[in-house]
Amino acid sequence: MKKRQEENISKERMPRRKFIKALWIALISISVLELATVIIAFLTSGGKKGRDMKKSEYKVLARSEDVANGSVTAFRSDRLYLVRMDDGGLLALSLRCTHLGCAITWNKDKGQFDCPCHASSFNMKGEVMSPPAPRTLDTYPLKIEGGLIKADLSRATKRKNFSSTQLVYA
């Protein structure tokens, strides 16, 4: 009697073992296929090349005569500030802090950009006045055509420091 019960038990367990083994093989196969898909997608995405080859998207921001010297104008929807220096030079600064990407705000009373997240501050040229921001604010290329100020919103330029050559004059 015991022998028959043992035979029945061993017959019942065998199909379960095969099922579990087949399940493991299926799960491992799916995992390998997913990993292969991710690797292939990464290798064929073009990486940074595809982003760098993006077509320029110049957008009209304002008329040149409408922007006063020594002013800062926010374009929140375009994620930039248009800065006109006292000498008339223009600079389009990204509104993203270079520390962790928080949106900076212009503090007119202090004459500086402030990051509300970690207390970084930047001067009108985008230079770091108080860390933890590691570098100067990014800029967008500007051009002036027919009295209109246009910014290329397709690419922000990273910079380590400010140079007067970055200013655009009307």
Backbone as JSON Lines, residues from 0, in Angstrom:
{"i":0,"aa":"M","n":[0.81,-1.19,0.0],"ca":[0.0,0.0,0.0],"c":[0.86,1.27,0.0]}
{"i":1,"aa":"K","n":[1.89,1.26,0.83],"ca":[2.79,2.4,0.9],"c":[3.49,2.6,-0.44]}
{"i":2,"aa":"K","n":[3.85,1.48,-1.06],"ca":[4.56,1.56,-2.32],"c":[3.69,2.22,-3.39]}
{"i":3,"aa":"R","n":[2.41,1.86,-3.43],"ca":[1.5,2.46,-4.41],"c":[1.32,3.96,-4.16]}
{"i":4,"aa":"Q","n":[1.25,4.37,-2.89],"ca":[1.13,5.79,-2.56],"c":[2.37,6.55,-3.0]}
{"i":5,"aa":"E","n":[3.56,5.96,-2.79],"ca":[4.81,6.59,-3.2],"c":[4.88,6.72,-4.72]}
{"i":6,"aa":"E","n":[4.42,5.68,-5.43],"ca":[4.41,5.73,-6.88],"c":[3.47,6.82,-7.37]}
{"i":7,"aa":"N","n":[2.3,6.96,-6.76],"ca":[1.34,8.0,-7.14],"c":[1.91,9.39,-6.88]}
{"i":8,"aa":"I","n":[2.59,9.55,-5.74],"ca":[3.19,10.84,-5.39],"c":[4.29,11.19,-6.39]}
{"i":9,"aa":"S","n":[5.15,10.21,-6.69],"ca":[6.24,10.5,-7.63],"c":[5.7,10.8,-9.03]}
{"i":10,"aa":"K","n":[4.6,10.15,-9.43],"ca":[3.99,10.42,-10.73],"c":[3.4,11.83,-10.76]}
{"i":11,"aa":"E","n":[2.83,12.29,-9.63],"ca":[2.24,13.63,-9.57],"c":[3.32,14.71,-9.59]}
{"i":12,"aa":"R","n":[4.44,14.48,-8.95],"ca":[5.49,15.49,-8.85],"c":[6.24,15.67,-10.15]}
{"i":13,"aa":"M","n":[6.38,14.69,-10.9],"ca":[7.15,14.77,-12.13],"c":[6.59,15.81,-13.09]}
{"i":14,"aa":"P","n":[5.29,15.82,-13.36],"ca":[4.77,16.85,-14.25],"c":[4.95,18.26,-13.69]}
{"i":15,"aa":"R","n":[4.85,18.42,-12.38],"ca":[5.06,19.73,-11.77],"c":[6.5,20.19,-11.98]}
{"i":16,"aa":"R","n":[7.42,19.31,-11.79],"ca":[8.83,19.64,-11.98],"c":[9.09,20.05,-13.42]}
{"i":17,"aa":"K","n":[8.52,19.34,-14.34],"ca":[8.69,19.68,-15.75],"c":[8.07,21.04,-16.05]}
{"i":18,"aa":"F","n":[6.9,21.29,-15.45],"ca":[6.23,22.57,-15.66],"c":[7.08,23.72,-15.12]}
{"i":19,"aa":"I","n":[7.59,23.56,-13.92],"ca":[8.41,24.61,-13.32],"c":[9.69,24.83,-14.13]}
{"i":20,"aa":"K","n":[10.3,23.76,-14.58],"ca":[11.49,23.87,-15.41],"c":[11.17,24.61,-16.71]}
{"i":21,"aa":"A","n":[10.06,24.27,-17.33],"ca":[9.65,24.93,-18.57],"c":[9.34,26.42,-18.32]}
{"i":22,"aa":"L","n":[8.72,26.7,-17.17],"ca":[8.42,28.07,-16.81],"c":[9.7,28.89,-16.65]}
{"i":23,"aa":"W","n":[10.69,28.34,-15.96],"ca":[11.97,29.03,-15.8],"c":[12.64,29.28,-17.14]}
{"i":24,"aa":"I","n":[12.62,28.3,-17.99],"ca":[13.23,28.47,-19.32],"c":[12.51,29.57,-20.09]}
{"i":25,"aa":"A","n":[11.19,29.61,-20.01],"ca":[10.42,30.64,-20.71],"c":[10.73,32.03,-20.16]}
{"i":26,"aa":"L","n":[10.8,32.16,-18.82],"ca":[11.09,33.46,-18.2],"c":[12.49,33.94,-18.55]}
{"i":27,"aa":"I","n":[13.45,33.06,-18.53],"ca":[14.83,33.43,-18.88],"c":[14.89,33.84,-20.36]}
{"i":28,"aa":"S","n":[14.19,33.11,-21.21],"ca":[14.18,33.44,-22.65],"c":[13.58,34.82,-22.88]}
{"i":29,"aa":"I","n":[12.49,35.13,-22.21],"ca":[11.86,36.45,-22.35],"c":[12.8,37.54,-21.87]}
{"i":30,"aa":"S","n":[13.48,37.3,-20.76],"ca":[14.43,38.28,-20.23],"c":[15.57,38.54,-21.22]}
{"i":31,"aa":"V","n":[16.09,37.48,-21.81],"ca":[17.18,37.62,-22.78],"c":[16.68,38.4,-24.0]}
{"i":32,"aa":"L","n":[15.47,38.13,-24.47],"ca":[14.91,38.85,-25.61],"c":[14.72,40.34,-25.29]}
{"i":33,"aa":"E","n":[14.24,40.64,-24.1],"ca":[14.07,42.04,-23.69],"c":[15.4,42.76,-23.64]}
{"i":34,"aa":"L","n":[16.41,42.12,-23.09],"ca":[17.74,42.71,-23.01],"c":[18.3,42.95,-24.41]}
{"i":35,"aa":"A","n":[18.12,41.98,-25.3],"ca":[18.6,42.14,-26.68],"c":[17.87,43.29,-27.36]}
{"i":36,"aa":"T","n":[16.57,43.44,-27.12],"ca":[15.8,44.54,-27.71],"c":[16.32,45.89,-27.23]}
{"i":37,"aa":"V","n":[16.59,46.0,-25.95],"ca":[17.11,47.25,-25.4],"c":[18.47,47.58,-26.0]}
{"i":38,"aa":"I","n":[19.34,46.6,-26.08],"ca":[20.68,46.82,-26.64],"c":[20.58,47.24,-28.11]}
{"i":39,"aa":"I","n":[19.76,46.57,-28.88],"ca":[19.6,46.92,-30.3],"c":[19.02,48.33,-30.45]}
{"i":40,"aa":"A","n":[18.03,48.67,-29.64],"ca":[17.43,50.01,-29.7],"c":[18.46,51.08,-29.36]}
{"i":41,"aa":"F","n":[19.29,50.81,-28.38],"ca":[20.33,51.77,-27.99],"c":[21.34,51.96,-29.11]}
{"i":42,"aa":"L","n":[21.78,50.86,-29.7],"ca":[22.8,50.94,-30.75],"c":[22.28,51.57,-32.03]}
{"i":43,"aa":"T","n":[21.01,51.45,-32.32],"ca":[20.47,52.0,-33.56],"c":[19.81,53.36,-33.38]}
{"i":44,"aa":"S","n":[19.78,53.89,-32.17],"ca":[19.09,55.17,-31.93],"c":[19.86,56.35,-32.47]}
{"i":45,"aa":"G","n":[21.12,56.22,-32.72],"ca":[21.91,57.34,-33.22],"c":[22.55,58.13,-32.1]}
{"i":46,"aa":"G","n":[22.15,57.89,-30.87],"ca":[22.76,58.56,-29.73],"c":[22.69,60.07,-29.85]}
{"i":47,"aa":"K","n":[23.78,60.74,-29.52],"ca":[23.83,62.19,-29.51],"c":[23.79,62.77,-30.92]}
{"i":48,"aa":"K","n":[24.24,62.03,-31.91],"ca":[24.27,62.53,-33.28],"c":[22.9,62.96,-33.74]}
{"i":49,"aa":"G","n":[21.89,62.17,-33.44],"ca":[20.52,62.49,-33.85],"c":[20.03,63.79,-33.24]}
{"i":50,"aa":"R","n":[20.39,64.07,-31.99],"ca":[19.97,65.3,-31.34],"c":[20.73,66.5,-31.88]}
{"i":51,"aa":"D","n":[22.03,66.33,-32.19],"ca":[22.82,67.43,-32.7],"c":[22.41,67.84,-34.11]}
{"i":52,"aa":"M","n":[21.87,66.92,-34.88],"ca":[21.51,67.2,-36.25],"c":[20.09,67.76,-36.37]}
{"i":53,"aa":"K","n":[19.49,68.07,-35.24],"ca":[18.15,68.62,-35.22],"c":[18.13,69.94,-35.98]}
{"i":54,"aa":"K","n":[17.09,70.17,-36.75],"ca":[16.97,71.39,-37.52],"c":[16.77,72.58,-36.57]}
{"i":55,"aa":"S","n":[17.42,73.69,-36.89],"ca":[17.28,74.89,-36.09],"c":[15.83,75.34,-36.05]}
{"i":56,"aa":"E","n":[15.4,75.77,-34.89],"ca":[14.03,76.22,-34.7],"c":[14.05,77.64,-34.14]}
{"i":57,"aa":"Y","n":[14.33,78.6,-35.01],"ca":[14.35,79.99,-34.54],"c":[12.94,80.48,-34.31]}
{"i":58,"aa":"K","n":[12.73,81.09,-33.17],"ca":[11.42,81.61,-32.81],"c":[11.56,83.1,-32.5]}
{"i":59,"aa":"V","n":[10.64,83.87,-32.98],"ca":[10.65,85.31,-32.7],"c":[10.27,85.53,-31.24]}
{"i":60,"aa":"L","n":[11.14,86.25,-30.53],"ca":[10.87,86.55,-29.12],"c":[10.27,87.94,-28.93]}
{"i":61,"aa":"A","n":[10.89,88.93,-29.6],"ca":[10.43,90.31,-29.41],"c":[11.01,91.18,-30.51]}
{"i":62,"aa":"R","n":[10.5,92.4,-30.58],"ca":[11.11,93.39,-31.46],"c":[12.25,94.03,-30.7]}
{"i":63,"aa":"S","n":[13.31,94.31,-31.39],"ca":[14.52,94.85,-30.76],"c":[14.25,96.14,-29.99]}
{"i":64,"aa":"E","n":[13.43,97.03,-30.57],"ca":[13.17,98.32,-29.91],"c":[12.29,98.19,-28.68]}
{"i":65,"aa":"D","n":[11.61,97.04,-28.51],"ca":[10.74,96.84,-27.34],"c":[11.48,96.34,-26.11]}
{"i":66,"aa":"V","n":[12.76,95.97,-26.27],"ca":[13.53,95.44,-25.15],"c":[14.52,96.52,-24.7]}
{"i":67,"aa":"A","n":[14.32,97.03,-23.5],"ca":[15.14,98.13,-22.98],"c":[16.51,97.64,-22.52]}
{"i":68,"aa":"N","n":[17.49,98.54,-22.61],"ca":[18.83,98.22,-22.09],"c":[18.75,97.98,-20.58]}
{"i":69,"aa":"G","n":[19.53,97.01,-20.1],"ca":[19.56,96.68,-18.68],"c":[18.32,95.93,-18.21]}
{"i":70,"aa":"S","n":[17.62,95.26,-19.1],"ca":[16.38,94.56,-18.72],"c":[16.52,93.05,-18.85]}
{"i":71,"aa":"V","n":[15.64,92.36,-18.13],"ca":[15.54,90.9,-18.2],"c":[14.06,90.58,-18.44]}
{"i":72,"aa":"T","n":[13.82,89.83,-19.52],"ca":[12.44,89.46,-19.88],"c":[12.31,87.95,-19.85]}
{"i":73,"aa":"A","n":[11.31,87.47,-19.13],"ca":[11.09,86.02,-19.02],"c":[10.21,85.53,-20.17]}
{"i":74,"aa":"F","n":[10.6,84.42,-20.76],"ca":[9.8,83.69,-21.73],"c":[9.64,82.29,-21.17]}
{"i":75,"aa":"R","n":[8.74,82.14,-20.21],"ca":[8.56,80.89,-19.47],"c":[8.21,79.72,-20.38]}
{"i":76,"aa":"S","n":[7.33,79.94,-21.35],"ca":[6.93,78.84,-22.23],"c":[8.09,78.35,-23.1]}
{"i":77,"aa":"D","n":[9.04,79.23,-23.37],"ca":[10.22,78.86,-24.16],"c":[11.41,78.49,-23.28]}
{"i":78,"aa":"R","n":[11.22,78.57,-21.98],"ca":[12.23,78.2,-20.98],"c":[13.52,79.02,-21.1]}
{"i":79,"aa":"L","n":[13.35,80.34,-21.27],"ca":[14.52,81.19,-21.34],"c":[14.22,82.58,-20.84]}
{"i":80,"aa":"Y","n":[15.31,83.3,-20.55],"ca":[15.26,84.72,-20.21],"c":[16.02,85.46,-21.28]}
{"i":81,"aa":"L","n":[15.46,86.55,-21.77],"ca":[16.15,87.41,-22.72],"c":[16.73,88.56,-21.92]}
{"i":82,"aa":"V","n":[18.05,88.66,-21.94],"ca":[18.75,89.67,-21.17],"c":[19.34,90.68,-22.13]}
{"i":83,"aa":"R","n":[19.07,91.96,-21.88],"ca":[19.71,93.02,-22.65],"c":[20.6,93.79,-21.69]}
{"i":84,"aa":"M","n":[21.89,93.73,-21.98],"ca":[22.89,94.41,-21.13],"c":[22.76,95.92,-21.29]}
{"i":85,"aa":"D","n":[23.43,96.64,-20.42],"ca":[23.4,98.11,-20.47],"c":[23.95,98.64,-21.78]}
{"i":86,"aa":"D","n":[24.9,97.92,-22.4],"ca":[25.49,98.37,-23.67],"c":[24.68,97.94,-24.88]}
{"i":87,"aa":"G","n":[23.54,97.27,-24.68],"ca":[22.67,96.86,-25.77],"c":[22.86,95.42,-26.23]}
{"i":88,"aa":"G","n":[23.88,94.73,-25.71],"ca":[24.11,93.33,-26.07],"c":[23.01,92.42,-25.55]}
{"i":89,"aa":"L","n":[22.66,91.43,-26.35],"ca":[21.57,90.51,-25.99],"c":[22.12,89.12,-25.68]}
{"i":90,"aa":"L","n":[21.47,88.45,-24.75],"ca":[21.84,87.1,-24.34],"c":[20.56,86.35,-23.99]}
{"i":91,"aa":"A","n":[20.4,85.15,-24.52],"ca":[19.24,84.31,-24.18],"c":[19.72,83.23,-23.22]}
{"i":92,"aa":"L","n":[19.33,83.35,-21.96],"ca":[19.77,82.42,-20.91],"c":[18.69,81.37,-20.64]}
{"i":93,"aa":"S","n":[19.12,80.14,-20.46],"ca":[18.2,79.07,-20.08],"c":[17.69,79.35,-18.67]}
{"i":94,"aa":"L","n":[16.43,79.02,-18.42],"ca":[15.91,79.22,-17.07],"c":[16.14,78.0,-16.18]}
{"i":95,"aa":"R","n":[16.95,77.05,-16.66],"ca":[17.25,75.86,-15.86],"c":[18.59,76.03,-15.14]}
{"i":96,"aa":"C","n":[18.56,75.83,-13.83],"ca":[19.77,75.89,-13.02],"c":[20.71,74.76,-13.46]}
{"i":97,"aa":"T","n":[21.99,75.06,-13.5],"ca":[22.98,74.06,-13.92],"c":[23.31,73.06,-12.81]}
{"i":98,"aa":"H","n":[22.72,73.23,-11.65],"ca":[22.95,72.28,-10.56],"c":[22.08,71.05,-10.76]}
{"i":99,"aa":"L","n":[20.76,71.2,-10.63],"ca":[19.85,70.06,-10.8],"c":[18.69,70.35,-11.73]}
{"i":100,"aa":"G","n":[18.74,71.45,-12.45],"ca":[17.73,71.73,-13.45],"c":[16.47,72.41,-12.95]}
{"i":101,"aa":"C","n":[16.48,72.95,-11.75],"ca":[15.31,73.67,-11.25],"c":[15.12,74.96,-12.04]}
{"i":102,"aa":"A","n":[13.9,75.45,-12.09],"ca":[13.61,76.7,-12.8],"c":[14.03,77.89,-11.96]}
{"i":103,"aa":"I","n":[14.91,78.71,-12.5],"ca":[15.38,79.9,-11.79],"c":[14.4,81.05,-11.98]}
{"i":104,"aa":"T","n":[14.48,82.02,-11.11],"ca":[13.63,83.21,-11.22],"c":[14.5,84.45,-11.16]}
{"i":105,"aa":"W","n":[14.04,85.51,-11.82],"ca":[14.77,86.78,-11.81],"c":[14.34,87.58,-10.59]}
{"i":106,"aa":"N","n":[15.31,87.97,-9.77],"ca":[15.07,88.79,-8.6],"c":[15.48,90.21,-8.95]}
{"i":107,"aa":"K","n":[14.52,91.03,-9.32],"ca":[14.8,92.39,-9.8],"c":[15.44,93.25,-8.71]}
{"i":108,"aa":"D","n":[15.02,93.07,-7.45],"ca":[15.56,93.88,-6.35],"c":[17.05,93.64,-6.16]}
{"i":109,"aa":"K","n":[17.48,92.39,-6.25],"ca":[18.89,92.05,-6.07],"c":[19.67,92.08,-7.39]}
{"i":110,"aa":"G","n":[18.95,92.1,-8.5],"ca":[19.61,92.1,-9.81],"c":[20.31,90.78,-10.09]}
{"i":111,"aa":"Q","n":[19.63,89.67,-9.73],"ca":[20.25,88.35,-9.93],"c":[19.17,87.29,-10.16]}
{"i":112,"aa":"F","n":[19.61,86.16,-10.73],"ca":[18.74,85.0,-10.89],"c":[18.92,84.13,-9.65]}
{"i":113,"aa":"D","n":[17.81,83.65,-9.1],"ca":[17.85,82.8,-7.91],"c":[17.25,81.43,-8.22]}
{"i":114,"aa":"C","n":[17.89,80.39,-7.7],"ca":[17.35,79.04,-7.8],"c":[16.66,78.72,-6.47]}
{"i":115,"aa":"P","n":[15.37,78.45,-6.5],"ca":[14.64,78.2,-5.26],"c":[14.96,76.85,-4.62]}
{"i":116,"aa":"C","n":[15.55,75.93,-5.38],"ca":[15.78,74.58,-4.86],"c":[16.96,74.49,-3.9]}
{"i":117,"aa":"H","n":[18.11,75.04,-4.31],"ca":[19.32,74.87,-3.5],"c":[20.09,76.16,-3.31]}
{"i":118,"aa":"A","n":[19.43,77.3,-3.53],"ca":[19.97,78.63,-3.23],"c":[21.14,79.06,-4.11]}
{"i":119,"aa":"S","n":[21.29,78.49,-5.28],"ca":[22.29,79.02,-6.21],"c":[21.8,80.36,-6.7]}
{"i":120,"aa":"S","n":[22.74,81.24,-7.06],"ca":[22.35,82.51,-7.67],"c":[23.32,82.82,-8.8]}
{"i":121,"aa":"F","n":[22.81,83.57,-9.78],"ca":[23.56,83.91,-10.98],"c":[23.38,85.39,-11.26]}
{"i":122,"aa":"N","n":[24.43,86.02,-11.81],"ca":[24.3,87.42,-12.17],"c":[23.59,87.55,-13.52]}
{"i":123,"aa":"M","n":[23.48,88.75,-14.02],"ca":[22.75,89.02,-15.24],"c":[23.38,88.33,-16.47]}
{"i":124,"aa":"K","n":[24.65,88.04,-16.4],"ca":[25.35,87.37,-17.49],"c":[25.21,85.85,-17.4]}
{"i":125,"aa":"G","n":[24.62,85.38,-16.29],"ca":[24.44,83.95,-16.1],"c":[25.58,83.3,-15.33]}
{"i":126,"aa":"E","n":[26.52,84.1,-14.83],"ca":[27.65,83.57,-14.08],"c":[27.23,83.2,-12.65]}
{"i":127,"aa":"V","n":[27.82,82.15,-12.11],"ca":[27.49,81.69,-10.76],"c":[28.0,82.7,-9.74]}
{"i":128,"aa":"M","n":[27.09,83.16,-8.87],"ca":[27.47,84.06,-7.78],"c":[27.57,83.29,-6.47]}
{"i":129,"aa":"S","n":[26.67,82.3,-6.29],"ca":[26.76,81.46,-5.1],"c":[26.41,80.03,-5.5]}
{"i":130,"aa":"P","n":[27.29,79.08,-5.15],"ca":[27.08,77.67,-5.49],"c":[25.89,77.1,-4.73]}
{"i":131,"aa":"P","n":[25.46,75.91,-5.03],"ca":[26.18,74.75,-5.56],"c":[26.18,74.6,-7.07]}
{"i":132,"aa":"A","n":[25.59,75.53,-7.83],"ca":[25.61,75.41,-9.29],"c":[27.06,75.32,-9.76]}
{"i":133,"aa":"P","n":[27.39,74.31,-10.59],"ca":[28.78,74.09,-10.99],"c":[29.29,74.98,-12.11]}
{"i":134,"aa":"R","n":[28.38,75.57,-12.89],"ca":[28.84,76.38,-14.02],"c":[27.8,77.42,-14.4]}
{"i":135,"aa":"T","n":[28.19,78.28,-15.32],"ca":[27.36,79.35,-15.84],"c":[26.11,78.8,-16.52]}
{"i":136,"aa":"L","n":[25.05,79.59,-16.53],"ca":[23.8,79.18,-17.19],"c":[24.01,78.94,-18.68]}
{"i":137,"aa":"D","n":[23.27,78.0,-19.23],"ca":[23.33,77.71,-20.66],"c":[22.69,78.87,-21.44]}
{"i":138,"aa":"T","n":[23.08,78.99,-22.71],"ca":[22.52,80.03,-23.57],"c":[21.89,79.4,-24.81]}
{"i":139,"aa":"Y","n":[21.03,80.18,-25.45],"ca":[20.45,79.79,-26.73],"c":[20.99,80.76,-27.79]}
{"i":140,"aa":"P","n":[21.3,80.25,-28.98],"ca":[21.77,81.14,-30.05],"c":[20.7,82.17,-30.41]}
{"i":141,"aa":"L","n":[21.15,83.4,-30.62],"ca":[20.26,84.48,-31.0],"c":[20.67,85.04,-32.35]}
{"i":142,"aa":"K","n":[19.69,85.6,-33.06],"ca":[20.0,86.39,-34.25],"c":[18.93,87.46,-34.37]}
{"i":143,"aa":"I","n":[19.31,88.55,-35.02],"ca":[18.38,89.66,-35.2],"c":[18.19,89.86,-36.69]}
{"i":144,"aa":"E","n":[16.94,89.74,-37.12],"ca":[16.59,89.91,-38.53],"c":[15.42,90.86,-38.64]}
{"i":145,"aa":"G","n":[15.62,91.91,-39.39],"ca":[14.54,92.87,-39.61],"c":[14.02,93.48,-38.32]}
{"i":146,"aa":"G","n":[14.89,93.7,-37.36],"ca":[14.49,94.28,-36.09],"c":[13.83,93.29,-35.13]}
{"i":147,"aa":"L","n":[13.77,92.01,-35.51],"ca":[13.16,90.99,-34.65],"c":[14.25,90.15,-33.99]}
{"i":148,"aa":"I","n":[14.1,89.91,-32.71],"ca":[15.05,89.06,-31.97],"c":[14.53,87.64,-32.04]}
{"i":149,"aa":"K","n":[15.38,86.73,-32.55],"ca":[14.99,85.33,-32.7],"c":[15.97,84.46,-31.94]}
{"i":150,"aa":"A","n":[15.45,83.41,-31.31],"ca":[16.27,82.45,-30.56],"c":[16.11,81.06,-31.15]}
{"i":151,"aa":"D","n":[17.21,80.32,-31.24],"ca":[17.17,78.92,-31.7],"c":[16.89,78.05,-30.49]}
{"i":152,"aa":"L","n":[15.65,77.62,-30.35],"ca":[15.23,76.85,-29.17],"c":[15.57,75.37,-29.28]}
{"i":153,"aa":"S","n":[16.13,74.94,-30.41],"ca":[16.42,73.52,-30.59],"c":[17.68,73.08,-29.87]}
{"i":154,"aa":"R","n":[18.52,74.04,-29.47],"ca":[19.76,73.63,-28.8],"c":[20.24,74.69,-27.82]}
{"i":155,"aa":"A","n":[20.49,74.26,-26.63],"ca":[21.1,75.12,-25.63],"c":[22.6,74.87,-25.64]}
{"i":156,"aa":"T","n":[23.37,75.94,-25.48],"ca":[24.82,75.83,-25.49],"c":[25.34,75.87,-24.06]}
{"i":157,"aa":"K","n":[26.08,74.83,-23.68],"ca":[26.68,74.81,-22.34],"c":[27.92,75.69,-22.36]}
{"i":158,"aa":"R","n":[28.13,76.42,-21.27],"ca":[29.31,77.26,-21.19],"c":[29.93,77.17,-19.8]}
{"i":159,"aa":"K","n":[31.22,77.37,-19.77],"ca":[31.92,77.35,-18.48],"c":[31.96,78.72,-17.85]}
{"i":160,"aa":"N","n":[32.0,79.75,-18.7],"ca":[32.02,81.12,-18.19],"c":[31.48,82.07,-19.24]}
{"i":161,"aa":"F","n":[31.32,83.32,-18.85],"ca":[30.78,84.33,-19.76],"c":[31.92,84.95,-20.56]}
{"i":162,"aa":"S","n":[31.6,85.25,-21.82],"ca":[32.52,85.96,-22.69],"c":[31.71,86.99,-23.46]}
{"i":163,"aa":"S","n":[32.28,88.15,-23.69],"ca":[31.55,89.2,-24.4],"c":[31.22,88.8,-25.84]}
{"i":164,"aa":"T","n":[31.91,87.79,-26.35],"ca":[31.63,87.31,-27.71],"c":[30.29,86.57,-27.77]}
{"i":165,"aa":"Q","n":[29.72,86.22,-26.63],"ca":[28.43,85.53,-26.59],"c":[27.26,86.5,-26.77]}
{"i":166,"aa":"L","n":[27.53,87.79,-26.67],"ca":[26.48,88.81,-26.82],"c":[26.18,89.04,-28.29]}
{"i":167,"aa":"V","n":[24.92,89.31,-28.58],"ca":[24.48,89.63,-29.94],"c":[24.01,91.07,-29.93]}
{"i":168,"aa":"Y","n":[24.45,91.84,-30.92],"ca":[24.08,93.26,-30.99],"c":[23.19,93.53,-32.19]}
{"i":169,"aa":"A","n":[22.26,94.45,-31.99],"ca":[21.33,94.81,-33.08],"c":[21.99,95.77,-34.05]}
